[in-house]
Amino acid sequence: MGIDKYNEECRKIVMRYASEWRQTVERMGRWIDFDNDYKTLNLTFMESVWWAFGEIYKKGMVYRGLRVMPYSTACTTPLSNFEAGQAYRDVNDPAITVAFPLVDDPKTSFLAWTTTPWTLPANLALCVHPDYTYIKIHDQERDQNFILHENLLKTLYKDPKKAKFKKIGQFQGIDLEGWRYVPAFEYFTEQYEDKAFRVVVDTYVTDADGTGIVQQAPAFGEDDHRIAIASGVLRDDEMPPCPIDDRGIFTKEVPDFAGLHVKSADSGIQKMLKAKGRLIVQSTINHSYPHCWRSGTPLIYRAIPSWFIRVQPVVDQLVTLNEGTRWVPQSVGDNRFGNWLANARDWNVSRNRYWGNPIPIWASEDYEEIVCVGSVAELEKLSGVTGITDLHRDKIDHITIPSQKGKGQLKRVEEVFDCWFESGSMPYAQQHYPFENKELFERTHPADFVSEGIDQTRGWFYTLLVLSTHLFGVAPWKNLIVTGLVLAADGKKMSKSLKNYPDPNLIIDKYGADATRMFLVNSPIVRGDNLRFREEGVREVISRVLLPWLNSFRFFIGHVSLLKKVTGVDFVYNPHASVSNNVMDRWILARCQSLIKLVREEMAAYRLYTIIPRLLDLIDELTNWYIRFNRKRLKGEDGKEDTVMALNTLFETLFTLCRTMSSYTPFLTENLYQSLRQYIPEDPAEGDTRSIHFLGFPEVKEEYFDADIERQVQRMQAVIDLTRYIREKNNISLKVPLKELLVFHPDDQFLDDVKSLQRYIASELNVRDVIFTSDEGLSGVRYRAVADWAVLGRKLRKDLGRVKNALPNVSSDAVREYVSTGKINVDGIELVAGDLTVQRYLELPSSAEGQFATHTDNDVVVRLDIQVHPDLQAEWLARELTNRVQKLRKKAGLQATDDVHVFYRFEQGEGSELLAALGQHTDIIQKTVGSLPVDVKERKPGSKLIIEEEQEIADVKFDLYLVEL
């Protein structure tokens, strides 16, 4: 079809996927300026790539060499070593042992083991390790002599102990050097007989498997090629026998297998070896083998002329520059990437393809005259061709440059750049540097951060660093964030053919981009580990995070409307409100500042994964603690001013969540902000406030921090959580009032902290009496010690069993003393602080088992009276009813001396328990509120209503009325 038509089709494909990419990226909420993007096919980008290559060429860091490289027969192009490392797969290959008879002793053969039979027609040598010991044996069944490594007889025999052979000689590897053998095939015997087909030595040979003798095919093995040159089998500029074409098909040089692909020829080669009596052992092996990352086909190694950039001379500089940058996680940069750099080899940057950026080298046929072009202007000047607007092959391959040495016309070499060279040039090529934007690039390079998948440690990260080091002598990034790979739920790579993953677009449409983003950011991939994608995980983000967050927002909107309805006051957020006296207000605002501070610190360190757990905490604290504990305040029970203060606190918390999390959940925060915005007074100093994403990141309000209150509430939460657990375990609803809760802790400050919040504890847990004590005798607190046996075992070794058996019998007093002294003797073994973990617990007498239940978090201990007392229920209901009447009086602005009638109204069939409690505790109620509530049916016609309000006690709704006497 021609290069021009082929390249035009490639261009269409790029542009098609560009639009799909834009749609997906924008739907996911990534803020990218697509209207001013760059594409590697643009002339400006391609020209900057030429400039970069030209600068490196001027430094003498580009050369043309013959190198055995990973080669894709499907793509008909060599690959770089890091590309070859990107797609290993487990495959079954032949594993054969072949005999190579000695020229001087045809009854004795070297045994060489190989997993690539197809390379044998091009064999030129056998390699042994100079320091290994090799033995000569007589195989009695075959009546032949074999030479192989002394410890690798298992390759020849299933059970060497039962095999029938006799050792008849022994040699060091170095002694075998130069011994001549008869090759398995004679296609190249005449051409190489004088210098090939002999034993060479090198320390790369291993004794891990095989025979300790490696057959050498210099055209198909990097070490083979190196050793052949070092041993004089080949000259360094000599092409070794390579009887295959670019597609991996055997040529007529090997007539027996001509027309076959190398992998397809394996079986025919084995048959011919067997017919010749050379195939001694025939088996298969399952091993990890490199595949082409583009086509998915097995790679081969092949000697080809290629263009290289020298990397080895700058390895030390690469390592040093990398060490000066921050990686997240750091271990990837130090280990995986650091080790790769330390062993970096020269980079093959040429590819035999049609589509791509052409390598800008024009050369004579003998390559003695070479011109490297670094710009369009330079090419036009040297060639005399003007008006060049495209640098792809079909547009410039015809352009020639007159020779300055009388060699006619210089033609462009056929190769194009490795695409990783283009990717690695992105920092400057996107700016068309140095032809444009010179100041902009120099101001913004190195980049603040680079982020990509962990598979790019040998790809993009590597090429970025190599090119930046050569061109500028600096690392191209200050921070590098490595993400893991998203795998299918079964742990396998996502595969379109296997359909083992849900369509990402459907996931985003079904659950939203925010849920998908949060699931990914709170997953192992942001730590550089792999993630098994589960659709259920995205769904859980909605139920655990987004819905509670949204519900708290709706709660706020509802109570702002209630404030307006009841008081006529329009709520307006006051960002400069004085610090509230309410403990829970001060606590939630302090927690907001902690979140802001954490996000600032962690985002500055590019640790995204620490943020979401803290966000989850704040949402839980907002919904299950702040709102739960302040519902009555927010409804207005403590007066208008207190309601506005509580709403201001709730607004600030929601506003803080939106501003802090806008980069994590851009759509939800924008939606919430547009509703919250109506309550924010205009402030010209704030700038453009049309979007949450236009606002600056919130600053920490130091005056809101209160370490004492945060500590107090945290300790209160511990007591409440432990006691809730006891209620749940014993199936006692929170609506059932209980008599007594005992809280034990040896530290008086702990007790003082929770005492200050006693009213919240008693109200939330519905207990009449809360007792705080540090008296172990009174409460019955005891001590026990437990151990992390895996950790302690490394210290105690053989004595671990003694401690394990004796520890349960150590007395409470002994463990208590261990807390004080940090020393304890367990069955004669001395243990010190840190060896054991001490737990406090309550030991209940058998007589109290049905009355009390206990729980501990190994710090505070609680004991709850779990007996249900009916009289307590009535007393609690009466107390709640009295409390509602008192708050209604306060809301109506009544003084203690103002007497009123109190009426109630229940729906038919409702309120029997409340009415019974009213009857049982008449005296207490009348004494507290001044009159006894009665049914509204008894209200006199024409009496003046002061206030009425709906109430709810123990899930029963009713109306309360205050009427003038």
Protein Blocks (a to p, Z undefined) as FASTA:
>chain_A
ZZklmmmmmmmmmmmmmmmmmmmmmmnopacdfklcccfkbmklmmmmmmmmmmmmmnop
accddddddddfklopacdfklmmmmccdddddddddddddfklmkbccddddfblklmm
mgcbdcddfkbccdddddfklopacdddfklmmmmpmblmlpccddfbdcdfklmgopac
ddfbfklmmmmmmmgoiacddfkbcckbcjopacddfklcfklmmmmmmnopacfkbccd
dfbcfkopacfklmmlgoiafklmmmmmmmmmmmnopambgcdddddddddfklopacdd
dddddddddfklmmmmmmmmmmmpccddfklmmmmmmmmmmmcccddfbdcdfbdcddfb
dcdfkopaccddfbfklmmmmnopghiabfbfklmmmpccddfkhnajadddfbdcdfkl
mmmmmmmmmnopakboklmmmmmpccfbdcddfklmmmmmmmmmmmmmmmnopafbfbdc
dddddddfkopacdfklopaccfklmmmmnojklmmmmmmmpmklnopacdddfklmmmm
mmmmmmmmmmmmmmmmmmmmmmmmmnopacdddfkbccdfbfklmmmmmmmmmmmmmmmm
mmmnopaklmmmmmmmmmmmmmmmmmmmmmmmmnopnojklmmmmmmmmmmmmmmmmmmm
mmmmmmlmmmmmmmmmmmpccdfknopakbfklpccddddfklpcfklmmmmmmmmmmmm
mmmmmmmmnopafklccfbdcdddfblklmmmmmmmmmmmmmmnopabdcddfbfklnop
acdddddfklmmmmnmmmmmmmmmmmmmpcfklmmmmmmnopaceehiacdehjaccddd
ddddfklmmmpccddehlaccdddfbdcfklmmmmmmmmmmmmmmmmmmmnopafklccd
ddddddehihklmmmmmmmmmmmmmmmnopacddfklpcghiacfbdcdddeehiacddd
dddZZ
